[in-house]
Amino acid sequence: MPVKIRLQRKGRRKSPFYHIVIADARAPRDGKYIERVGTYNPMTKPATIELDSEKAYSWMEKGAQPTETVRSILRFKGVLYKKHLQRGVKKGAFTQEEADTKLAAWLEAKAINIAARKQEAIQERLAYHAKVNGVAPPKVEAKPEPVVEAEPVVEAAPEAPAEGGEA
């Protein structure tokens, strides 16, 4: 029985909301599933993802195949990086403690990046509301350009034909 990690659509028309589920590959998209491991809301900015990383990792270890969208969500949340590090531990490339510190450092850097994105989205929203509500943006005084006096243009007199020339 092939098992997939995939999205199950919820929400109303033009307002999607997804559950991240473990399901039999033969089951319909919104049908029966084995276990729900998280949610994904693409309508927020940035998109809201709640995921039980441990459950998702354990299913990945058991052989569950994620769909493309779920794969990108798992990559974003660090589940695929954890799987990569655990493969290195099994091969003896480094110890479990080193893998845990690498994963923690990666997750911390990711959290800082997400916080910066959220602040940027808030600033965008505030600027949009200020523009819509009629608050004028601060005026930037333009510096006057220096006046450059142009030299007078002297027109050359047309040359007269030479006398005694060919006619």
FIZA-440566 format. One record per residue (C-alpha): x, y, z; residue number from 1. Coordinates in nm, 2 decimals. Layout:
# FIZA-440566
<<X; Y; Z>; NUM>
...
This chain:
# FIZA-440566
<<0.00; 0.00; 0.00>; 1>
<<0.18; 0.32; -0.12>; 2>
<<0.14; 0.60; 0.13>; 3>
<<0.15; 0.97; 0.04>; 4>
<<0.19; 1.29; 0.24>; 5>
<<-0.04; 1.53; 0.07>; 6>
<<-0.28; 1.82; 0.10>; 7>
<<-0.65; 1.78; 0.17>; 8>
<<-0.85; 2.09; 0.07>; 9>
<<-1.09; 2.25; 0.31>; 10>
<<-1.24; 2.60; 0.32>; 11>
<<-1.49; 2.76; 0.10>; 12>
<<-1.48; 2.87; -0.26>; 13>
<<-1.19; 3.10; -0.34>; 14>
<<-1.07; 3.07; 0.02>; 15>
<<-0.86; 2.75; 0.04>; 16>
<<-0.73; 2.60; 0.36>; 17>
<<-0.55; 2.27; 0.36>; 18>
<<-0.48; 1.99; 0.61>; 19>
<<-0.15; 1.80; 0.56>; 20>
<<-0.24; 1.44; 0.58>; 21>
<<-0.10; 1.09; 0.55>; 22>
<<-0.32; 0.90; 0.31>; 23>
<<-0.33; 0.59; 0.09>; 24>
<<-0.23; 0.69; -0.26>; 25>
<<-0.55; 0.53; -0.40>; 26>
<<-0.78; 0.74; -0.17>; 27>
<<-0.95; 1.04; -0.31>; 28>
<<-0.80; 1.39; -0.24>; 29>
<<-1.05; 1.49; 0.02>; 30>
<<-1.14; 1.14; 0.13>; 31>
<<-1.02; 0.90; 0.40>; 32>
<<-0.68; 0.95; 0.55>; 33>
<<-0.46; 0.77; 0.80>; 34>
<<-0.33; 1.06; 1.01>; 35>
<<-0.34; 1.45; 1.00>; 36>
<<0.01; 1.60; 1.07>; 37>
<<-0.06; 1.97; 1.01>; 38>
<<-0.23; 2.26; 0.84>; 39>
<<-0.14; 2.50; 0.56>; 40>
<<-0.32; 2.84; 0.50>; 41>
<<-0.19; 3.00; 0.18>; 42>
<<-0.43; 3.30; 0.22>; 43>
<<-0.22; 3.47; 0.49>; 44>
<<0.09; 3.67; 0.41>; 45>
<<0.33; 3.50; 0.46>; 46>
<<0.15; 3.16; 0.44>; 47>
<<0.07; 3.00; 0.78>; 48>
<<0.21; 2.65; 0.83>; 49>
<<0.15; 2.44; 1.14>; 50>
<<0.32; 2.11; 1.12>; 51>
<<0.41; 1.83; 1.36>; 52>
<<0.76; 1.78; 1.24>; 53>
<<0.82; 1.46; 1.44>; 54>
<<0.52; 1.28; 1.29>; 55>
<<0.60; 1.40; 0.94>; 56>
<<0.97; 1.28; 0.99>; 57>
<<0.86; 0.94; 1.12>; 58>
<<0.63; 0.89; 0.82>; 59>
<<0.91; 0.99; 0.59>; 60>
<<1.13; 0.73; 0.75>; 61>
<<0.86; 0.47; 0.70>; 62>
<<0.86; 0.54; 0.33>; 63>
<<0.57; 0.79; 0.28>; 64>
<<0.62; 1.00; -0.04>; 65>
<<0.53; 1.37; -0.02>; 66>
<<0.37; 1.55; -0.31>; 67>
<<0.55; 1.84; -0.47>; 68>
<<0.37; 2.11; -0.26>; 69>
<<0.41; 1.91; 0.06>; 70>
<<0.78; 1.85; -0.02>; 71>
<<0.83; 2.23; -0.04>; 72>
<<0.65; 2.27; 0.29>; 73>
<<0.86; 2.00; 0.46>; 74>
<<1.17; 2.17; 0.32>; 75>
<<1.06; 2.50; 0.46>; 76>
<<1.00; 2.35; 0.80>; 77>
<<1.33; 2.16; 0.81>; 78>
<<1.19; 1.81; 0.80>; 79>
<<1.39; 1.72; 0.48>; 80>
<<1.70; 1.87; 0.63>; 81>
<<1.66; 1.66; 0.95>; 82>
<<1.62; 1.35; 0.73>; 83>
<<1.94; 1.45; 0.54>; 84>
<<2.13; 1.49; 0.87>; 85>
<<2.00; 1.16; 1.01>; 86>
<<2.12; 0.99; 0.70>; 87>
<<2.47; 1.14; 0.77>; 88>
<<2.46; 1.01; 1.13>; 89>
<<2.37; 0.66; 1.01>; 90>
<<2.66; 0.66; 0.77>; 91>
<<2.90; 0.78; 1.04>; 92>
<<2.98; 1.12; 0.88>; 93>
<<2.91; 1.30; 1.22>; 94>
<<2.75; 1.23; 1.56>; 95>
<<2.39; 1.28; 1.67>; 96>
<<2.49; 1.58; 1.88>; 97>
<<2.65; 1.75; 1.58>; 98>
<<2.34; 1.68; 1.37>; 99>
<<2.12; 1.83; 1.65>; 100>
<<2.33; 2.15; 1.68>; 101>
<<2.32; 2.19; 1.30>; 102>
<<1.95; 2.15; 1.29>; 103>
<<1.89; 2.39; 1.58>; 104>
<<2.12; 2.66; 1.42>; 105>
<<1.93; 2.62; 1.09>; 106>
<<1.59; 2.64; 1.26>; 107>
<<1.70; 2.95; 1.45>; 108>
<<1.82; 3.13; 1.13>; 109>
<<1.50; 3.03; 0.96>; 110>
<<1.29; 3.18; 1.25>; 111>
<<1.48; 3.51; 1.22>; 112>
<<1.42; 3.52; 0.85>; 113>
<<1.04; 3.45; 0.90>; 114>
<<1.02; 3.72; 1.16>; 115>
<<1.18; 3.97; 0.92>; 116>
<<0.93; 3.87; 0.65>; 117>
<<0.63; 3.92; 0.89>; 118>
<<0.76; 4.27; 0.98>; 119>
<<0.80; 4.35; 0.61>; 120>
<<0.44; 4.23; 0.54>; 121>
<<0.31; 4.44; 0.83>; 122>
<<0.49; 4.75; 0.70>; 123>
<<0.35; 4.69; 0.35>; 124>
<<0.00; 4.66; 0.49>; 125>
<<0.04; 4.98; 0.69>; 126>
<<0.17; 5.17; 0.39>; 127>
<<-0.12; 5.04; 0.18>; 128>
<<-0.38; 5.15; 0.44>; 129>
<<-0.22; 5.49; 0.48>; 130>
<<-0.23; 5.53; 0.10>; 131>
<<-0.59; 5.42; 0.08>; 132>
<<-0.70; 5.64; 0.37>; 133>
<<-0.56; 5.95; 0.21>; 134>
<<-0.26; 6.01; 0.43>; 135>
<<-0.01; 6.19; 0.21>; 136>
<<0.34; 6.05; 0.20>; 137>
<<0.61; 6.27; 0.34>; 138>
<<0.72; 6.53; 0.09>; 139>
<<1.08; 6.51; -0.03>; 140>
<<1.21; 6.86; -0.11>; 141>
<<1.37; 6.85; -0.45>; 142>
<<1.70; 7.03; -0.47>; 143>
<<1.70; 7.30; -0.73>; 144>
<<1.93; 7.21; -1.02>; 145>
<<2.21; 7.46; -1.08>; 146>
<<2.15; 7.69; -1.38>; 147>
<<2.42; 7.64; -1.64>; 148>
<<2.44; 7.94; -1.88>; 149>
<<2.48; 7.82; -2.23>; 150>
<<2.72; 7.99; -2.47>; 151>
<<2.55; 8.19; -2.75>; 152>
<<2.53; 8.00; -3.07>; 153>
<<2.70; 8.17; -3.36>; 154>
<<2.57; 8.08; -3.70>; 155>
<<2.83; 8.06; -3.97>; 156>
<<2.77; 8.26; -4.29>; 157>
<<2.73; 8.05; -4.60>; 158>
<<3.04; 8.04; -4.81>; 159>
<<3.02; 8.24; -5.14>; 160>
<<3.11; 8.06; -5.46>; 161>
<<3.46; 8.13; -5.57>; 162>
<<3.49; 8.38; -5.87>; 163>
<<3.63; 8.26; -6.19>; 164>
<<3.52; 7.91; -6.12>; 165>
<<3.34; 7.67; -6.34>; 166>
<<3.00; 7.77; -6.44>; 167>
